[in-house]
C-alpha cells in the first residue's frame, strides 16, 4: 500500500487530503465523526459499488448513518437534485451539528458541498471522490455548486470540506472515458505554472494510460498539492485562483450548448485549453506562436479530444461565454498562456478574436 497526505492551510480553516490505494481512510478523523448524524450522498452508479464498503469503514457509527442516492449524470446537477438532498436532510432532522459525506464523482462532490453550504447556513461535510476528475480537482478547494439552464456552476458557494478521503482503487471500476476525462483536468496543472509536471506526465504517459497503481497515488498527490498552493493564496477566487479555470470558459460553454450529453467535463476542458492556446497564438502573446501545436501533442499523449465539430455554432458559444463568472462589466477575462507552464489572466479580450479562435479549432 502507498499513501500520501496533502494539507491545505487557509486563513479560515485547514484540512487534510488522505490518499491511498487500498481503502477509505478515516482513521485520523474519529473526532469529526463522533456524536453526530452522518448523511452519505451518492448516485445510482457509485452507490452499488462502494456504499457498503464506506458504511463498513464507518461501522462504529452505523446507527447514525443515513444515505441518499441521486440519479447519475451532469444533467442532474440542478436545482431539483440539490433540493432532493435538502428534503432528505429535513425529513431526517439533520441540524448544524451533523455531517454530510459525498461518495462519487465531480457532480456528487459539487452537489453535496453546496447542500452542506446551504443547509442551516452551513454544516460540515467531507469529500470521498471516486473518479479521477474528482480526485485531482472537484473535491479539493471548496468550490461547490449546481448548474443553471443558462450555464454551468452558476449557482453555488465557497464551502471548504473537513477532509478529503481518496481511495485510488475506486478508479478500477471507472469507465475508460471517465478516466481520460480526469486526465483533461490533470494536464491543466502543468500548463498553468508547473512545466516540470508536464515533463513528468510526458515521461510517464504509458503507465498513466495503463492506470498503474504505483503512479496513480503520485499523480493525484501532485495535482492536489498544486491546487492547494494556489487555493491557499486566493481562497475565494479574487485573483490567482482564476488560473485554475484554464480552458474552462470555453469548456463550460461547450457543455451548456450540448446540454451535457456530448462531452465529459474533461473532454470539454481539453478542447477549451486548445482554444485558449489558439487564442494566445492568434493575438500574438504566446512566446513561440506555435503553442497550440505543442499543447495538442501533449494532449494526444493521453488520447484526449482536441477539436470541435463545425456543426457547433461558434457564435452561440461566444454568447454563452458572456455568462462566465470571470466576465466583469461585460468584458471578457480569459486564462491564456505565454508558454506551457506560464498561464496568466488576460483582460478585455475581444469577442472577434474569441470567435475566430473557436472557429480555428473546428473541423
Residue pairs with C-beta under 8 A, 6 or more apart in sequence:
1 20
1 21
1 22
2 20
2 21
2 213
2 214
2 217
3 18
3 19
3 20
3 21
3 25
3 217
4 19
4 20
4 217
4 218
4 221
5 16
5 17
5 18
5 19
6 16
6 17
6 19
6 221
6 224
6 225
6 228
7 14
7 15
7 16
7 17
7 228
8 14
8 15
8 16
8 17
8 140
8 141
8 160
8 228
8 231
8 232
9 232
10 160
10 231
10 232
10 235
11 235
12 160
12 235
13 160
15 160
15 161
15 162
15 163
15 164
16 28
16 163
16 164
17 139
17 140
17 163
17 164
17 166
17 224
17 228
18 25
18 28
18 163
18 164
18 165
18 166
19 135
19 166
19 168
19 217
19 220
19 221
19 224
20 166
20 167
20 168
20 217
21 167
21 168
21 169
21 213
21 216
21 217
22 167
22 169
23 53
23 57
23 167
23 169
24 53
24 54
24 57
24 128
24 165
24 167
25 165
25 167
26 33
26 57
26 58
26 165
29 126
29 162
29 163
29 165
32 99
32 124
32 126
32 162
32 163
33 58
33 60
33 61
33 99
34 61
35 97
36 64
36 97
36 98
36 99
37 64
37 65
37 66
37 92
37 93
37 94
37 98
37 99
38 58
38 61
38 64
38 65
38 66
38 98
38 99
38 100
38 101
39 65
39 66
39 67
39 68
39 88
39 89
39 92
39 94
39 98
39 99
39 100
39 101
40 51
40 54
40 55
40 65
40 66
40 67
40 68
40 100
40 101
40 102
40 103
41 67
41 68
41 70
41 85
41 100
41 101
41 102
41 103
41 104
41 108
41 111
41 112
41 115
42 50
42 51
42 67
42 68
42 69
42 70
42 102
42 103
42 104
42 108
43 69
43 70
43 71
43 72
43 104
43 105
43 107
43 108
44 69
44 70
44 71
44 72
45 72
45 104
46 72
46 103
46 104
46 105
46 108
46 130
47 67
47 69
47 103
49 130
49 170
49 173
50 103
50 130
50 170
51 67
51 103
54 101
54 103
54 128
55 62
55 65
55 67
58 65
66 88
66 92
68 84
68 85
68 88
70 76
70 81
70 84
70 85
70 108
70 111
71 81
72 107
73 107
73 260
74 107
74 147
74 255
74 260
74 265
75 259
75 260
75 261
76 107
77 107
77 110
77 111
77 146
77 147
78 146
78 147
78 148
79 146
79 155
81 111
81 146
82 111
82 114
82 115
82 118
82 146
85 111
85 112
85 115
86 115
86 118
86 119
89 115
89 119
94 119
94 123
95 120
95 123
96 120
96 122
96 123
97 123
98 123
98 124
99 123
99 124
99 125
99 126
99 162
100 112
100 115
100 116
100 119
100 123
100 124
100 125
100 126
101 112
101 125
101 126
101 127
101 128
102 108
102 109
102 111
102 112
102 113
102 125
102 126
102 127
102 128
102 129
102 139
103 128
103 130
104 128
104 129
104 130
104 131
104 134
105 129
105 130
105 131
105 133
105 134
105 138
105 178
106 129
106 131
106 133
106 134
106 137
106 138
106 139
106 265
108 134
109 127
109 129
109 134
109 138
109 139
109 144
110 138
110 143
110 144
110 145
110 146
110 153
110 156
111 144
111 146
112 125
112 127
112 144
113 125
113 127
113 142
113 143
113 144
113 145
113 159
113 161
114 144
114 145
114 146
114 155
114 156
114 157
114 159
115 125
116 122
116 123
116 124
116 125
116 144
116 159
117 144
117 156
117 157
117 158
117 159
118 157
122 159
124 162
125 159
125 161
125 162
126 161
126 162
126 163
126 164
126 165
127 134
127 139
127 140
127 161
127 163
127 164
127 165
128 139
128 164
128 165
128 166
128 167
129 135
129 138
129 139
129 164
129 166
130 167
130 170
130 171
130 174
131 170
131 171
131 174
131 178
131 181
131 182
132 171
132 174
132 178
132 179
132 181
132 182
132 183
132 185
132 186
132 220
133 178
133 181
133 182
133 184
133 185
133 264
133 265
133 266
134 182
135 166
135 168
135 171
135 182
135 220
135 223
135 224
136 182
136 185
136 186
136 189
136 219
136 220
136 223
136 224
136 227
137 185
137 223
137 227
139 161
139 164
139 166
140 164
140 224
140 227
140 228
140 231
141 160
141 227
141 228
141 231
141 241
141 244
142 158
142 159
142 160
142 161
142 231
142 235
143 153
143 156
143 158
144 156
144 157
144 158
144 159
145 153
145 154
145 155
145 156
145 157
146 153
146 155
146 156
147 153
147 154
147 155
147 256
147 260
148 154
148 155
150 256
150 320
150 323
151 252
151 253
151 256
151 320
151 323
151 324
152 252
152 255
152 256
153 252
153 325
154 323
154 325
158 235
158 236
158 237
160 235
164 224
166 220
168 213
168 216
168 217
168 220
169 213
171 179
171 211
171 216
172 211
177 264
178 264
179 211
180 266
180 267
180 302
180 303
180 304
181 264
181 265
181 266
181 267
182 266
183 208
183 266
183 302
183 304
184 264
184 265
184 266
184 267
184 268
184 269
184 270
184 273
184 299
184 304
185 223
185 265
185 266
185 269
186 201
186 219
186 223
187 198
187 201
187 270
187 273
187 298
187 299
187 302
187 304
188 244
188 246
188 247
188 269
188 273
189 197
189 222
189 223
189 226
189 227
190 196
190 197
190 198
190 199
190 200
190 201
190 340
190 341
191 198
191 246
191 273
191 295
191 337
191 340
191 341
191 343
192 226
192 230
192 243
192 244
192 246
192 335
192 341
192 343
193 226
193 243
193 341
193 342
193 343
194 226
194 341
195 339
195 340
195 341
195 342
196 341
197 222
197 226
198 298
198 340
198 341
200 222
201 208
201 298
201 301
201 302
202 298
202 301
204 215
204 219
205 301
205 302
207 214
207 215
208 215
208 216
208 219
208 302
209 302
209 303
227 244
230 240
230 241
230 243
230 244
231 241
233 239
233 240
233 241
234 240
234 241
235 241
239 345
242 326
242 333
242 335
242 345
243 335
243 343
243 344
243 345
245 326
245 335
246 272
246 273
246 276
246 335
246 337
246 343
247 269
247 270
247 271
247 272
247 273
247 274
247 275
247 276
247 335
248 269
248 272
248 335
249 272
249 321
249 324
249 326
249 332
249 334
249 335
250 268
250 271
250 272
250 275
250 276
250 317
250 321
250 358
251 265
251 268
251 269
251 271
251 272
252 268
252 320
252 321
252 324
253 317
253 318
253 320
253 321
253 324
254 263
254 268
254 271
254 272
254 308
254 312
254 317
255 263
255 265
255 268
256 320
257 312
257 313
257 316
257 317
257 320
258 312
263 271
263 305
266 304
267 304
267 305
270 299
270 304
270 305
270 306
271 305
271 306
271 307
271 308
271 361
273 295
273 299
274 292
274 295
274 296
274 299
274 306
274 307
274 361
275 357
275 358
275 361
276 334
276 335
276 336
276 337
276 357
277 286
277 291
277 292
277 294
277 295
277 296
277 337
278 292
278 357
278 360
278 361
279 334
279 336
279 349
279 353
279 354
279 357
280 286
280 291
280 292
280 336
280 337
280 338
281 289
281 290
281 291
281 292
282 353
282 356
282 357
282 360
283 349
283 350
283 353
285 336
285 338
285 346
286 336
286 337
286 338
286 339
287 338
287 339
287 342
288 294
288 339
291 337
291 339
291 340
294 340
295 340
296 306
298 340
299 306
300 306
306 361
307 361
307 362
307 363
308 358
308 361
308 362
308 363
309 362
309 363
310 362
310 363
312 362
314 355
314 358
314 359
314 362
315 355
317 358
318 351
318 354
318 355
318 358
321 327
321 332
321 354
322 330
322 332
324 332
326 332
326 333
326 334
327 333
331 347
331 348
331 349
332 348
332 349
332 351
332 354
333 345
333 346
333 347
333 348
333 349
334 345
334 346
334 349
334 354
335 343
335 344
335 345
335 346
336 343
336 344
336 346
336 349
337 343
337 344
338 344
